[in-house]
């Protein structure tokens, strides 16, 4: 039986992941709160020996707008809906971390990189959408090259990728392999994602599944495709949802049961979230995460479950351990 593992990954994007969904004024508390929550999460990771991947939007590697624009691809994504393009924001948001703290975050990277077990990875350069109409696979390649180049300038060698909204496509995964990435996080492969085509119904079923098990256990054996390791996301840690406040205990128990199943069966469990998810009700969320990590330590002692970031997990898969 393979060694059981828990992977933790975070989509580190500040407001770049929300700019096409809402106005900054309506979500600013979450983003500013995320800046405060990140050091607290790092303290939790250190306390419980949690290794985690921080999939970082390439824009966050830039210390100011002038530096960032040096890495813009010549061939920008030609989305049919220009509202999804993050490039449209420049000129209106401020030019650095002081004037635009919801868009720039280089100082936060400097906090993360000094904590043992933390991997700085890619969330594409521009929060790129691989399934958006109008863009091309070649534009995606240029976006990922830009992500690698700005990271390399700052001393980071990117090995893992989380694609925004888990928008994975076969041709795009092949590009990642060609560019030297060794791991990516695929979306959950349960029946809700695979069979439900009505978006509203899918959202409802996914929400219910957070609290009550409609899908499987979430544990799996990682595998290699197109020369890159597929590290499927098992469960997103959902933030506090006020209308269902009474079900929060069910949410945590759902995660813990999935962790136990993976530990007992020599499988991998992959938990993920966005830092801005815990930017409000931060103390409440950190207590829940601590409960999850405390349970991980029990599984570590009983089943030798290990905590891995995505790069570490991929290396083990390639060595035949996971």
Order of alpha helices (4+ residues) and beta strands (2+ residues): beta-alpha-beta-alpha-alpha-beta-alpha-beta-alpha-beta-alpha-alpha-beta-beta-beta-alpha-beta-alpha-beta-alpha
